[in-house]
Amino acid sequence: MIKKLAYAGCTLALLSGLSLTTPIFSYARCGANWLTESANDSVPMEWELKRARQMIADLKPEIEINSKRIAQEKVQVARIEKQLTESHDRLAKAESDIQRLTVDLQDTSSSYTYGGKTYTSTQVKSDLSNRFKRFKVRQQTAEKLSQMLSARQSSLRAAHERMDAMLNARRQLEVEVENLQARLGALRVAQTSSELNLDDSQLSQTRELLDSIATRIDVEEETLSIDVEYFGEIDLDEPSRGDLLDEISAYFGDKSIDTTENLVAIQID
């Protein structure tokens, strides 16, 4: 019974450990990813662009190595082409010689003369047989060489295409880096302009002084006009009656002269 309880406890502890280990690992991965992203965000973009330029520059040795491999392959392909051309020439000569001997043996002559030497029919037949065997071997060799040349040429074309793609990709990366550099420069200029604080305190103080002087002048001018209005001297001269009558006549127009005469009578009384 005790053993069973012990086994059950160990099993429960193991399952609990496994259940806790899974979230711990997930938390650890999440934390590592967050630290990586935070570190990347804290790196200045100028430094990142420099790093990108350096990575593009690091492509040069790899491109040079690939260029050297392509050059070596071109040399090998040219050598195989030369060998194949020579093999075809030898096959053509061998085929011509075989045809000549075959035609000669069809005459059923007992002897044949070649190069100033005389050979029996048996010797010519043996030589023809050996020539034909060597021709077939050389022809097979030429076919294998032609297949190998075709494969090497195909590989060389593929290498050229990969090299062109790599060079185009590098040029595209260089253009993108220059574009990002220009955009970052414009961004930094805009940020500097928006954060530029000009010291205009002296200008503000001058503006306030001029406003204060103008206010004082306005007050004194208004005070002077009030003084003249309320505290001006009394006019001791009698107003001219003629001027008064003219004013009244002009005011009432041509209503009637009687009104004017009545006013004159009232004044005389």
Buried (B, 14 or more C-beta within 10 A) or exposed (E): EEEEEEEEEEEEEEEEEEEEEEEEEEEEEEEEEEEEEEEEEEEEEEEEBEEBBEEBEEBEEEEEEBEEEBEEBBEBBEEBBEBBEEBBEBBEEBBEBBEEBEEBBEEEEEEBEEEEEEBEBEEBEEBBEEBBEEBEEBBEBBEEBBEBBEEBBEEBEEBEEEBEEBBEEBEEBBEEBEEBBEEBEEEEEEEEEEEEEEEEEEEEEEEEEEEEEEEEEEEEEEEEEEEEEEEEEEEEEEEEEEEEBEEEBEEEEEEEEEEBEEEEEEEEE
